[in-house]
């Protein structure tokens, strides 16, 4: 079990999973082994499978400290899949248990803030993030600072606060490098690339994604590899390199499908729809937009839904259906305002 834990700490998730599948343990160790399996699956990007094992581990867990780790893992996976209710329940449970045990309170509070961000309570999420930032800075926790900066950057992007967002993602990267944490640096670069892209800085955005892509190329993190392909393709699409973007979307499509990450697959389908529309293939564009809409539905992706609604309105107008286009655009604006978004103003999306 110690060897498995070490492999997980080193990010050798495939190797850890093989060892987990090859050993038998006593009933007393069953929950721990299931937890390790879930951690390995989460590291590989198999969030659905990980959730099943976290739930199985929770059912037979008799140790509060392990239960806390299970709840934290459940919150992370549920959030990655856009499952708002499950994320909220796991994060609230983790906070209560962390307070009771007087341990990992910052970790639990961070997941609570991320759950609030997912549900759209951005003001409360920001307040918690900033409190955590002060704690991490005071404790000299470079890893904690990097992660909370990354979390704040995503929040600022949702609010259209690009200048602040760029600065905080750069700070996340700085602290990740200071801690020699390559994975954290990669995710900071993802965040930086994304916000630079929607702010219109295409050259820097592409550079950020390519650096992140290089970091994850030789890791087990399939989710990061898919994210890199999708993000890079978004930039290439906006730069007019449509064939290169299409090929990247195809790679991302395959990876996200393999991971059963339907919410992120929705962004790939939408991107492919955008390319089809730009190429004048309106029939294919319509198909991709409808696929994206189905994938976003019920997965706490209001921005993704907004992008699709806006694109569908534009497509209706291009095909001469002006009245339907106006109605679709108005419905998109109602959705955007209801979720306090600024997606309609993102001219570089």
Number of C-alpha atoms within 10 A of each C-alpha: 15 7 10 21 16 12 18 20 12 10 18 19 24 18 14 25 20 13 15 18 10 8 9 10 12 8 9 12 14 16 26 23 22 23 26 25 26 29 28 29 23 24 22 22 26 22 27 18 16 26 23 14 23 26 18 17 23 22 11 16 20 13 12 13 14 16 23 24 20 29 25 26 25 29 30 21 26 24 26 21 21 23 20 22 16 17 29 22 16 24 30 20 19 28 24 15 20 21 15 11 13 9 14 18 16 17 17 26 23 23 25 26 26 29 29 21 22 24 21 19 14 21 12 12 24 20 12 18 23 14 13 21 20 12 15 18 12 9 11 11 14 19 19 22 25 29 24 25 26 27 24 25 27 24 22 21 23 20 15 19 15 18 13 14 26 22 14 24 30 21 19 31 27 17 23 24 18 13 15 13 15 15 18 21 27 25 26 30 27 26 29 27 30 25 25 24 24 22 20 16 15 20 14 15 26 22 15 24 28 19 16 27 23 13 19 20 13 9 17 18 21 21 23 24 24 28 22 29 23 27 29 28 29 29 29 21 23 18 14 12 14 21 13 13 24 21 14 22 27 17 17 28 24 13 21 25 14 14 19 17 22 21 24 26 26 27 29 30 24 26 26 28 27 27 22 20 20 14 11 12 13 19 12 16 25 21 16 23 26 19 19 27 22 15 21 24 15 13 21 19 21 22 20 21 25 25 22 28 23 20 23 23 22 18 21 19 17 14 10 10 13 15 12 14 21 15 12 20 22 15 15 23 19 13 17 21 12 10 15 15 19 16 22 16 10 13 9 14 17
